[in-house]
Amino acid sequence: IAGAENDQEMQFEYLVKLMSMYPRDERTHMQVANYFLSQQNFADAIKHYSHAAAINPEFAAAFNSLGYAQRNNDDLSEAKKAFSRYVELLPNEANPYDSYAELLLEMGEYDEAIANYRKAIELNPNFISSYAGITVGFSLKGDAEAAQAAAVEMLAAARNDGQRQAAMFRSVTSYLFA
C-alpha cells in the first residue's frame, strides 16, 4: 500500500522488515532491488538482484533485471553476462533474446543483435518490440533498404493501432537514418 500511495519512506521500511523476516528469499531481494532501481540507485539494485540470483541461480527474472540495472550503471560487460544467463535459463522464450539484443544494439554489435531479435520473433511472432529492434539495428548499420523492409514486416505483424503506429514510426525513422 505504501508504494501505491507513493510513500517511499514507508515502502522502504516495509521492504527492510520483509527482508529481515525472509533474508534467504530471492523474491524479497527482487522487490528491494526494484525499489532501488526505481530510485535510480543502480549500485544497490545490482547488489540485491545479484543476491536474489545467488540465492536461486535458476531465478530468471533476477538475471533480466540485473542486466538492465548493470546496463543503466554503464557496466555493459556484466550486463552481457546477466542477459546471457537469462537466455540460458529461458531458451524457449522470446523476451530473453529481446533483452539481450537491446544490449547488443547499444554495444554496436548490430548483426548479433539482429540475430537475437530474429530468434525472439521465431519464438513469438507477435513480439513487436523485436521487429522495432531489427529496424533500428539495420538503420544503425547503414542498411536503409533492410531497415525499411523490417518496418514493413513490423507493420504486417502489428495486431492493434498502437503497434501499427509504432511500425509507422519505425518506418519513418528508417528513412531519416537513410
C-alpha positions in Angstrom: 0.0 0.0 0.0 2.8 2.4 0.8 4.2 2.0 -2.7 0.8 2.6 -4.3 0.4 5.7 -2.2 3.9 6.9 -3.2 5.1 6.8 0.4 8.6 5.8 -0.5 10.0 6.1 3.0 7.3 3.7 4.4 7.7 1.4 1.4 11.4 1.1 2.1 10.7 0.4 5.8 8.3 -2.4 5.0 10.8 -3.9 2.5 13.6 -3.8 5.1 11.3 -5.5 7.6 10.3 -8.1 5.0 13.9 -8.7 4.2 14.8 -9.2 7.8 12.0 -11.8 8.1 12.9 -13.6 4.9 16.6 -13.0 4.3 17.0 -16.1 2.0 14.0 -15.4 -0.2 15.0 -14.3 -3.7 11.6 -12.6 -4.3 12.2 -10.4 -1.3 15.6 -9.3 -2.6 14.0 -8.8 -6.0 11.4 -6.4 -4.5 14.1 -4.5 -2.7 16.2 -4.3 -5.9 13.1 -3.0 -7.8 12.7 -0.3 -5.1 16.4 0.8 -5.5 16.0 0.7 -9.3 13.0 3.0 -9.1 15.2 5.4 -7.2 17.9 5.1 -9.9 20.2 3.7 -7.2 21.8 1.2 -9.5 24.5 0.0 -7.2 22.1 -1.1 -4.5 19.7 -2.5 -7.1 22.6 -4.6 -8.6 23.5 -5.7 -5.1 20.1 -7.1 -4.4 19.4 -8.5 -7.9 22.8 -10.3 -7.5 21.8 -11.6 -4.1 18.5 -12.9 -5.5 20.4 -14.6 -8.3 22.8 -16.1 -5.8 20.0 -17.4 -3.6 18.4 -19.1 -6.6 20.6 -19.4 -9.7 17.5 -20.5 -11.7 15.5 -17.4 -10.9 15.4 -16.0 -14.5 13.7 -12.7 -13.7 16.6 -11.7 -11.4 19.1 -12.0 -14.3 16.9 -9.9 -16.7 16.6 -7.2 -14.1 20.2 -7.4 -13.1 21.2 -7.0 -16.8 19.1 -3.8 -17.1 20.5 -2.4 -13.8 24.1 -3.1 -14.9 23.3 -1.5 -18.3 22.0 1.6 -16.6 25.1 1.6 -14.4 27.3 1.6 -17.6 28.7 -1.9 -16.9 27.9 -3.4 -20.3 30.2 -6.4 -19.9 28.5 -7.5 -16.7 25.1 -6.8 -18.3 26.0 -9.1 -21.1 26.8 -11.9 -18.7 23.4 -11.4 -16.9 21.5 -11.4 -20.2 23.4 -14.4 -21.4 22.4 -16.3 -18.3 18.8 -15.1 -18.8 18.8 -16.6 -22.3 20.3 -19.9 -20.9 17.5 -20.2 -18.3 14.7 -19.5 -20.7 15.9 -20.6 -24.2 12.3 -21.1 -25.5 11.0 -17.6 -24.5 11.2 -14.5 -26.7 11.9 -11.9 -24.0 15.4 -13.1 -23.1 16.6 -12.8 -26.7 14.9 -9.4 -27.0 16.6 -8.1 -23.8 20.0 -9.4 -24.8 19.6 -7.9 -28.3 18.8 -4.5 -26.8 22.2 -4.6 -25.1 24.0 -5.8 -28.1 22.5 -3.0 -30.1 23.8 -0.5 -27.6 27.2 -2.1 -27.7 27.3 -1.7 -31.5 27.1 -5.5 -32.2 24.4 -5.0 -34.8 24.5 -8.3 -36.6 24.4 -10.3 -33.3 21.6 -8.0 -32.1 19.5 -8.6 -35.2 20.1 -12.3 -35.0 18.8 -12.3 -31.4 15.8 -10.2 -32.3 15.0 -12.6 -35.1 15.3 -15.5 -32.6 12.7 -13.7 -30.4 10.3 -13.4 -33.3 10.9 -17.0 -34.3 9.7 -18.0 -30.8 6.9 -15.4 -30.7 5.9 -13.8 -34.0 3.8 -11.3 -32.0 6.9 -9.9 -30.1 6.6 -6.5 -31.7 9.5 -4.8 -29.9 11.9 -7.2 -31.6 10.7 -6.0 -35.0 11.4 -2.5 -33.9 14.9 -3.5 -32.8 15.6 -5.1 -36.1 14.6 -1.9 -37.9 16.9 0.1 -35.6 19.7 -2.4 -36.0 19.7 -2.1 -39.8 19.4 1.7 -39.6 22.4 1.9 -37.3 24.3 -0.4 -39.7 23.5 2.0 -42.5 21.4 -0.6 -44.4 18.3 1.6 -45.2 16.7 -0.9 -47.5 16.8 -3.7 -44.9 15.6 -1.3 -42.2 12.6 -0.2 -44.3 11.8 -3.9 -45.1 12.0 -4.7 -41.4 9.5 -1.8 -40.7 7.2 -3.4 -43.3 7.5 -6.7 -41.5 6.7 -5.0 -38.3 3.6 -3.4 -39.8 2.4 -6.7 -41.1 2.8 -8.3 -37.6 1.0 -5.4 -35.8 -2.1 -6.5 -34.1 -3.6 -3.2 -33.0 -3.5 0.6 -33.7 -0.7 1.2 -31.1 1.5 -1.4 -32.8 0.7 -0.1 -36.2 1.6 3.4 -35.1 4.9 2.1 -33.7 5.6 0.3 -37.0 4.9 3.5 -39.0 7.2 5.4 -36.6 10.0 2.9 -37.3 9.4 3.2 -41.0 9.7 7.0 -40.8 12.9 6.8 -38.7 14.4 4.3 -41.1 14.0 6.9 -43.9 15.5 9.6 -41.6 18.5 7.4 -41.0 18.9 6.8 -44.7 
